[in-house]
Amino acid sequence: MLYDAIVIGAGFAGLTAARTLIERGKKVLLLEARDRVGGRVYTHHFADGTYIDLGGQWIGPTQDRIYALAKEMKVPVFATYNEGKKTIALNGKLKLYSGLIPKIDVASLLNIDYVLKRLDKLASRVVPDKPWQTPDARRLDSATLASFLDRHVWFGNARQVLEAGFDTVFACTPAEISILQALFYIKSGTNLNTLLNIENGAQQHRFEGGAQTVANRLSKCFEAHILLNSPVTHILQTETSVQVITRNAQTHTALRVIVAIPPALCARITYTPPLPPLRDQLTQRVPMGTVIKCYAIYPTPFWRANGHSGQVVADDAYHLQTTFDNSPPDASRGILMGFCLAHRARKLLALPPQERQHQIMQNFIAFFGKAAEKPLLYTEKCWAEEEWTRGCYTGMMPPGAWTNFTDALTRPVGRIHWAGTETAAVWNGYIEGAMQSGQRAAQEVMDMES
Ligand SMILES: Cc1cc2nc3c(=O)[nH]c(=O)nc-3n(C[C@H](O)[C@H](O)[C@H](O)COP(=O)(O)OP(=O)(O)OC[C@H]3O[C@@H](n4cnc5c(N)ncnc54)[C@H](O)[C@@H]3O)c2cc1C
């Protein structure tokens, strides 16, 4: 059978691309390496009905595609729990605070405000679909976000709070990304307030039944077009078609291919003929972030009774940068979720699972007291251990990548088109961005074949 298009990867990007093409009457095959759809969106369901999102979970204002899809798939959203006091864990002390402003010295607060405003102002100038054309792009791309912080942060507390916040947004240290990448990411998600906040921000809503429910239901609409357990190992282009070969030695042929996986994974596929050098070298330069998403599950959200939101921001003395209340909407369980990210996650990667669990649990106990000592269950997901993801939330551009490789991230190579949240101009790194990239790649295919 000759397909009009083969889509590789059944995350939100691949599912969106496949659906868009099928709706336009195209013959489509969607190949997925795992035994499930959803990719970086993955919900685990326990026998008692409790569920946890081990991957992507939140959506917020301006993410119109995913809100519309959730509505269409009849997956209700609910507000992220955001009531009560928060904790800041800094310099060996825990302090409670209300609202958005942590209880730290005024000089640090003013410094944080200055840095956030300055980054937002610079981000407003970014050209989102061509970041390399941003005014002063070369300079912004030749230094790291860390060097920006070195210049503009003058107080230790301000640096600790900013780094915990940026680690949580980017899932890598400020030393790993260029200033241009940071500004592009901020612009693609509107501004820093939107990225950092729950209310009116990217963390505003969660999905009833978990985020993967949306992907599962979407995939049911065109189930017959999807082959699971089919990791693609080789893409072979001829003048007239493309052959896609899977690890289980199946060959499928199409006029066009959409590769809807992160650049770091694109680099693990063999291409015949080899990819052009710019594209190949680009894929050597977009590493995935490092995240261990940690869960402690309790019979009730006991912290709420004490007027606590479940939210903590913690300095380098802890493994977890931030925590959130991830209980279900009816609070039938109390679920604390902690992000162990970037350098803090890398420190724990080599530890045996039991030791890792012990270390993380010590953090939950330090933040929430004796009541946190005995969860019904502790569990975690380390995305760097996942063969078909190899880190998260997303691939990030280090210094030099945007300005040296420009459109190599998205420019089709013959009959191969590129999708995935890393290629999105809006909400890059998020579910919404994945969907936008899938629509864009599907449109490219239709434009070529019309
Ligand atoms: C812990 C975590 C927290 C996050 N939090 C949020 C959040 O709260 N909100 C938000 O919007 N986003 C969040 N994200 C990011 C979001 O999940 C991703 O941006 C989005 O899901 C990416 O979708 P995608 O389709 O581009 O890629 P993926 O979801 O990675 O899909 C790619 C698919 O391709 C498959 N694949 C890979 N290689 C091959 C191959 N060779 N052959 C065949 N198939 C292959 C993979 O198995 C996968 O299913 C989070 C991610 C993680 C991991």
The ligand as a Gaussian input file, in Angstrom:
#p B3LYP/6-31G(d) Opt

LIG

0 1
 C        7.230000      15.386000      33.385000
 C        6.656000      16.271000      32.301000
 C        5.863000      17.337000      32.655000
 C        5.310000      18.149000      31.668000
 N        4.400000      19.101000      32.022000
 C        3.684000      19.720000      31.063000
 C        2.516000      20.451000      31.385000
 O        2.109000      20.498000      32.562000
 N        1.844000      21.072000      30.386000
 C        2.249000      20.962000      29.071000
 O        1.589000      21.531000      28.192000
 N        3.325000      20.235000      28.738000
 C        4.026000      19.585000      29.691000
 N        5.064000      18.776000      29.358000
 C        5.520000      18.750000      27.959000
 C        4.535000      18.008000      27.060000
 O        4.213000      16.762000      27.629000
 C        5.179000      17.846000      25.702000
 O        5.517000      19.113000      25.180000
 C        4.273000      17.202000      24.651000
 O        3.574000      16.121000      25.195000
 C        5.146000      16.772000      23.471000
 O        4.371000      16.150000      22.486000
 P        5.065000      15.657000      21.130000
 O        4.021000      14.968000      20.362000
 O        5.778000      16.791000      20.518000
 O        6.199000      14.637000      21.579000
 P        6.072000      13.262000      22.378000
 O        4.947000      13.333000      23.356000
 O        7.420000      12.969000      22.902000
 O        5.665000      12.216000      21.265000
 C        6.613000      11.559000      20.463000
 C        6.151000      10.130000      20.276000
 O        7.046000       9.505000      19.378000
 C        7.343000       8.203000      19.825000
 N        8.634000       7.862000      19.244000
 C        9.868000       8.285000      19.585000
 N       10.797000       7.764000      18.765000
 C       10.138000       6.990000      17.874000
 C       10.546000       6.195000      16.784000
 N       11.812000       6.067000      16.408000
 N        9.585000       5.510000      16.084000
 C        8.274000       5.622000      16.414000
 N        7.833000       6.362000      17.443000
 C        8.758000       7.055000      18.171000
 C        7.344000       8.319000      21.332000
 O        7.097000       7.081000      21.942000
 C        6.196000       9.308000      21.560000
 O        4.964000       8.659000      21.725000
 C        5.614000      17.917000      30.306000
 C        6.405000      16.830000      29.951000
 C        6.892000      15.990000      30.936000
 C        7.627000      14.746000      30.512000

